[in-house]
């Protein structure tokens, strides 16, 4: 069984050495994992504040996120999973306060050691998310953190994240579809995650789909089941988060529940999208399970 240590396998490809290991570790175990073995190396610092008058602000980032080593809006610097998990190197995290660093490490571990692995309860062959291993290996899976919890300010910042995502390299080619941005919210209490993160995701989702993107919610005790196993909970994560990626034709199961989702999906995928939606609806009529992994 693969180690639960979030630092294990910081370079995903070399760590796996080409072997597909099957894990029976549930995502909730990442939430309860003790981090004392490395938290001692994370020196407390002031929370990151991207304010024009602050020393750690970057004037080049006030309108566009051009320098990912600096913050943007209410978000701190954007880091790859490999940079976060690199053994013995915490320099990439120094801009963040301890609570943010811990949240980033926990989610990076979840991405590298859970999403990137097969799972005994998944209900199909392959990794929990088929795109994440390549995204991590190519340094296209990036994370940022914010201590902001005021809904209107977070929503306004996430509105701007659509342009950030669209302009982030690569903007063409196969690897373009691998790029991912995850925003973690360490100051959102676990018990409030569904109300705050889930509700925010639903408000943002129509505009993201219209632009050709997907935005997904992750939080502790997330009840959304897997597509192939109603008892599997792939979105039960160590910390609340929102994830941004490109939409694909395979996202039909995520388009149910709101006419605006379907409209945006059909506008992009046309007749093929319509056929996929019809198949999903037909399968739900006889097998009304969740719609995730």
SULMO-V789908 format. One record per residue. N is the residue number from 1. RES is the residue in one letter. D_LAST is the distance of its C-alpha to the last C-alpha in Angstrom with 1 decimal. Layout:
n:N res:RES d_last:D_LAST
n:N res:RES d_last:D_LAST
This chain:
n:1 res:X d_last:20.6
n:2 res:X d_last:19.8
n:3 res:X d_last:21.7
n:4 res:X d_last:20.3
n:5 res:X d_last:22.8
n:6 res:X d_last:21.2
n:7 res:X d_last:24.0
n:8 res:X d_last:23.2
n:9 res:X d_last:22.5
n:10 res:X d_last:23.3
n:11 res:X d_last:23.4
n:12 res:X d_last:20.2
n:13 res:X d_last:21.7
n:14 res:X d_last:24.9
n:15 res:X d_last:23.5
n:16 res:X d_last:21.4
n:17 res:X d_last:24.4
n:18 res:X d_last:22.5
n:19 res:X d_last:21.3
n:20 res:X d_last:17.8
n:21 res:X d_last:17.9
n:22 res:X d_last:15.6
n:23 res:X d_last:15.1
n:24 res:X d_last:15.3
n:25 res:X d_last:15.2
n:26 res:X d_last:13.3
n:27 res:X d_last:12.3
n:28 res:X d_last:15.2
n:29 res:X d_last:17.6
n:30 res:X d_last:17.5
n:31 res:X d_last:18.8
n:32 res:X d_last:21.7
n:33 res:X d_last:22.6
n:34 res:X d_last:26.2
n:35 res:X d_last:26.8
n:36 res:X d_last:30.6
n:37 res:X d_last:30.9
n:38 res:X d_last:30.4
n:39 res:X d_last:30.8
n:40 res:X d_last:34.5
n:41 res:X d_last:34.4
n:42 res:X d_last:33.0
n:43 res:X d_last:36.1
n:44 res:X d_last:35.9
n:45 res:X d_last:36.7
n:46 res:X d_last:36.9
n:47 res:X d_last:33.7
n:48 res:X d_last:33.1
n:49 res:X d_last:34.7
n:50 res:X d_last:34.7
n:51 res:X d_last:38.0
n:52 res:X d_last:40.6
n:53 res:X d_last:43.3
n:54 res:X d_last:41.3
n:55 res:X d_last:42.0
n:56 res:X d_last:38.4
n:57 res:X d_last:37.8
n:58 res:X d_last:37.7
n:59 res:X d_last:39.7
n:60 res:X d_last:37.9
n:61 res:X d_last:34.7
n:62 res:X d_last:36.1
n:63 res:X d_last:35.1
n:64 res:X d_last:32.5
n:65 res:X d_last:30.5
n:66 res:X d_last:32.5
n:67 res:X d_last:32.8
n:68 res:X d_last:29.5
n:69 res:X d_last:31.6
n:70 res:X d_last:32.8
n:71 res:X d_last:31.2
n:72 res:X d_last:30.7
n:73 res:X d_last:31.0
n:74 res:X d_last:29.8
n:75 res:X d_last:27.5
n:76 res:X d_last:28.7
n:77 res:X d_last:28.7
n:78 res:X d_last:25.5
n:79 res:X d_last:24.7
n:80 res:X d_last:22.5
n:81 res:X d_last:20.5
n:82 res:X d_last:23.1
n:83 res:X d_last:25.9
n:84 res:X d_last:24.6
n:85 res:X d_last:24.2
n:86 res:X d_last:27.3
n:87 res:X d_last:29.4
n:88 res:X d_last:32.7
n:89 res:X d_last:32.2
n:90 res:X d_last:31.6
n:91 res:X d_last:33.5
n:92 res:X d_last:30.5
n:93 res:X d_last:29.9
n:94 res:X d_last:33.5
n:95 res:X d_last:33.2
n:96 res:X d_last:31.0
n:97 res:X d_last:32.1
n:98 res:X d_last:31.0
n:99 res:X d_last:28.5
n:100 res:X d_last:26.7
n:101 res:X d_last:27.0
n:102 res:X d_last:25.5
n:103 res:X d_last:22.5
n:104 res:X d_last:22.0
n:105 res:X d_last:22.3
n:106 res:X d_last:19.9
n:107 res:X d_last:17.1
n:108 res:X d_last:18.1
n:109 res:X d_last:17.9
n:110 res:X d_last:14.4
n:111 res:X d_last:13.5
n:112 res:X d_last:15.7
n:113 res:X d_last:15.4
n:114 res:X d_last:11.9
n:115 res:X d_last:9.5
n:116 res:X d_last:11.9
n:117 res:X d_last:12.2
n:118 res:X d_last:11.3
n:119 res:X d_last:10.9
n:120 res:X d_last:12.9
n:121 res:X d_last:10.8
n:122 res:X d_last:7.5
n:123 res:X d_last:9.2
n:124 res:X d_last:9.5
n:125 res:X d_last:11.5
n:126 res:X d_last:10.8
n:127 res:X d_last:9.4
n:128 res:X d_last:6.3
n:129 res:X d_last:6.8
n:130 res:X d_last:9.5
n:131 res:X d_last:11.5
n:132 res:X d_last:12.1
n:133 res:X d_last:14.7
n:134 res:X d_last:16.9
n:135 res:X d_last:16.7
n:136 res:X d_last:17.9
n:137 res:X d_last:20.4
n:138 res:X d_last:21.9
n:139 res:X d_last:22.1
n:140 res:X d_last:20.1
n:141 res:X d_last:17.8
n:142 res:X d_last:20.1
n:143 res:X d_last:20.4
n:144 res:X d_last:23.1
n:145 res:X d_last:24.1
n:146 res:X d_last:26.3
n:147 res:X d_last:28.2
n:148 res:X d_last:28.7
n:149 res:X d_last:27.5
n:150 res:X d_last:29.7
n:151 res:X d_last:27.4
n:152 res:X d_last:29.6
n:153 res:X d_last:30.1
n:154 res:X d_last:26.4
n:155 res:X d_last:25.6
n:156 res:X d_last:28.5
n:157 res:X d_last:27.3
n:158 res:X d_last:23.7
n:159 res:X d_last:25.5
n:160 res:X d_last:27.2
n:161 res:X d_last:24.0
n:162 res:X d_last:23.4
n:163 res:X d_last:26.6
n:164 res:X d_last:25.9
n:165 res:X d_last:22.6
n:166 res:X d_last:24.4
n:167 res:X d_last:27.4
n:168 res:X d_last:25.6
n:169 res:X d_last:26.2
n:170 res:X d_last:25.3
n:171 res:X d_last:25.9
n:172 res:X d_last:25.9
n:173 res:X d_last:25.0
n:174 res:X d_last:21.8
n:175 res:X d_last:21.0
n:176 res:X d_last:21.1
n:177 res:X d_last:17.5
n:178 res:X d_last:16.5
n:179 res:X d_last:18.1
n:180 res:X d_last:16.3
n:181 res:X d_last:18.1
n:182 res:X d_last:17.0
n:183 res:X d_last:19.6
n:184 res:X d_last:19.9
n:185 res:X d_last:22.1
n:186 res:X d_last:23.8
n:187 res:X d_last:26.4
n:188 res:X d_last:24.2
n:189 res:X d_last:24.6
n:190 res:X d_last:21.6
n:191 res:X d_last:23.0
n:192 res:X d_last:23.2
n:193 res:X d_last:19.8
n:194 res:X d_last:18.5
n:195 res:X d_last:21.7
n:196 res:X d_last:22.1
n:197 res:X d_last:18.8
n:198 res:X d_last:17.0
n:199 res:X d_last:20.2
n:200 res:X d_last:20.7
n:201 res:X d_last:17.4
n:202 res:X d_last:18.2
n:203 res:X d_last:21.7
n:204 res:X d_last:20.7
n:205 res:X d_last:17.9
n:206 res:X d_last:20.5
n:207 res:X d_last:22.6
n:208 res:X d_last:19.8
n:209 res:X d_last:18.6
n:210 res:X d_last:22.3
n:211 res:X d_last:22.7
n:212 res:X d_last:19.9
n:213 res:X d_last:17.4
n:214 res:X d_last:14.3
n:215 res:X d_last:14.4
n:216 res:X d_last:11.7
n:217 res:X d_last:12.7
n:218 res:X d_last:12.3
n:219 res:X d_last:14.9
n:220 res:X d_last:16.2
n:221 res:X d_last:15.5
n:222 res:X d_last:12.9
n:223 res:X d_last:12.6
n:224 res:X d_last:9.4
n:225 res:X d_last:7.8
n:226 res:X d_last:4.7
n:227 res:X d_last:5.5
n:228 res:X d_last:7.4
n:229 res:X d_last:8.8
n:230 res:X d_last:10.2
n:231 res:X d_last:11.5
n:232 res:X d_last:8.5
n:233 res:X d_last:8.5
n:234 res:X d_last:6.4
n:235 res:X d_last:8.5
n:236 res:X d_last:11.6
n:237 res:X d_last:13.4
n:238 res:X d_last:17.1
n:239 res:X d_last:18.3
n:240 res:X d_last:17.6
n:241 res:X d_last:16.5
n:242 res:X d_last:15.8
n:243 res:X d_last:14.2
n:244 res:X d_last:15.7
n:245 res:X d_last:14.8
n:246 res:X d_last:15.9
n:247 res:X d_last:14.6
n:248 res:X d_last:14.1
n:249 res:X d_last:14.9
n:250 res:X d_last:11.3
n:251 res:X d_last:10.5
n:252 res:X d_last:12.4
n:253 res:X d_last:10.0
n:254 res:X d_last:10.3
n:255 res:X d_last:14.0
n:256 res:X d_last:15.1
n:257 res:X d_last:17.3
n:258 res:X d_last:19.7
n:259 res:X d_last:22.0
n:260 res:X d_last:22.0
n:261 res:X d_last:18.4
n:262 res:X d_last:19.2
n:263 res:X d_last:22.5
n:264 res:X d_last:21.2
n:265 res:X d_last:18.7
n:266 res:X d_last:21.5
n:267 res:X d_last:23.9
n:268 res:X d_last:22.0
n:269 res:X d_last:20.9
n:270 res:X d_last:23.7
n:271 res:X d_last:24.1
n:272 res:X d_last:21.1
n:273 res:X d_last:18.9
n:274 res:X d_last:20.9
n:275 res:X d_last:20.4
n:276 res:X d_last:16.6
n:277 res:X d_last:16.8
n:278 res:X d_last:19.2
n:279 res:X d_last:17.1
n:280 res:X d_last:14.2
n:281 res:X d_last:17.0
n:282 res:X d_last:18.7
n:283 res:X d_last:15.8
n:284 res:X d_last:15.4
n:285 res:X d_last:19.1
n:286 res:X d_last:19.0
n:287 res:X d_last:15.5
n:288 res:X d_last:14.9
n:289 res:X d_last:11.6
n:290 res:X d_last:9.1
n:291 res:X d_last:7.0
n:292 res:X d_last:3.8
n:293 res:X d_last:0.0
